[in-house]
């Protein structure tokens, strides 16, 4: 019988493998031992940074919506708390970041802190926020953490005459940015009504002074402003008759827009480029108020009747309350440009099929019609 030496025996291979496994487990146990780790590191036990946890919550929402011009508070917390902690808060509007704030963290509990910031929803369709803590090095280190993106929509509301408040004040400022000249204040007054009427005329909407929800939304977001037709005239006045408004502009930038009533079909407003040559303060015998003449008997003036359609004897009628400011704006020599077709578009009481989406062509000095009288 042949006997295999122990060195070549399978038993020796099994025993050797078992010994290696035992030695490996022992080494792991020693490495995980704080005492052993401290001995190998000069008596200091190495530790990783504490894990940070950051949370945020928008307050002041209803069904994930914030009313225009309302305040939304971003409340947040962070754990663990450290002195002089700051959290970066990123704010978004319509998908684009518009602000980053470094917000200080205050101690709120045994081992956590709180922070807050706030914004006003002044325009836009959707807002969003997220927060990020960048960590802390040195003694008592803390790791990084960031929150998920929180978002909410903007809710717009219609406004009524004599209504007051923050939304009205914000709407007034938005009208001013479009050069629609409402007065200062927080209430929906007559001047604001006329500004809404001018806006509706500019955008081929029904000609009234109702600030509906869609109007409020468009105005807050800067939609529907006037595009100057003749910027090369410098500081000038132009009247797109298809819109039934007059616009004062410095180059390409309009700064005052007013609703008007131009000449009726039998007595249309003269078209072309002129300049103011004479100013007559107060009332005259025809009931014209603070008149500024730009050619012959054609003028811009206040009048007791300013309907939402062409109705004058050729002049540009304005509301009595608007005319003193218009009179102050006009200067002798200021260019005047009248153009377009006053009888196309959504003009009462005339029925047309074309909505009048553009300003219309310059039809010459009389717009294809011969004026028979002037006022």
Secondary structure as GFF3:
##gff-version 3
##sequence-region A 1 375
A	DSSP	three_ten_helix	6	8	.	.	.	ID=ss1
A	DSSP	alpha_helix	10	32	.	.	.	ID=ss2
A	DSSP	alpha_helix	34	40	.	.	.	ID=ss3
A	DSSP	beta_strand	53	59	.	.	.	ID=ss4
A	DSSP	beta_strand	65	67	.	.	.	ID=ss5
A	DSSP	beta_strand	71	79	.	.	.	ID=ss6
A	DSSP	beta_strand	86	93	.	.	.	ID=ss7
A	DSSP	beta_strand	96	104	.	.	.	ID=ss8
A	DSSP	beta_strand	106	107	.	.	.	ID=ss9
A	DSSP	beta_strand	112	120	.	.	.	ID=ss10
A	DSSP	beta_strand	126	133	.	.	.	ID=ss11
A	DSSP	beta_strand	145	146	.	.	.	ID=ss12
A	DSSP	beta_strand	150	155	.	.	.	ID=ss13
A	DSSP	alpha_helix	166	177	.	.	.	ID=ss14
A	DSSP	alpha_helix	190	202	.	.	.	ID=ss15
A	DSSP	alpha_helix	213	220	.	.	.	ID=ss16
A	DSSP	three_ten_helix	231	233	.	.	.	ID=ss17
A	DSSP	beta_strand	235	240	.	.	.	ID=ss18
A	DSSP	beta_strand	245	250	.	.	.	ID=ss19
A	DSSP	beta_strand	253	259	.	.	.	ID=ss20
A	DSSP	three_ten_helix	265	267	.	.	.	ID=ss21
A	DSSP	beta_strand	272	275	.	.	.	ID=ss22
A	DSSP	beta_strand	278	283	.	.	.	ID=ss23
A	DSSP	beta_strand	289	295	.	.	.	ID=ss24
A	DSSP	beta_strand	298	303	.	.	.	ID=ss25
A	DSSP	beta_strand	316	319	.	.	.	ID=ss26
A	DSSP	alpha_helix	320	329	.	.	.	ID=ss27
A	DSSP	beta_strand	335	339	.	.	.	ID=ss28
###
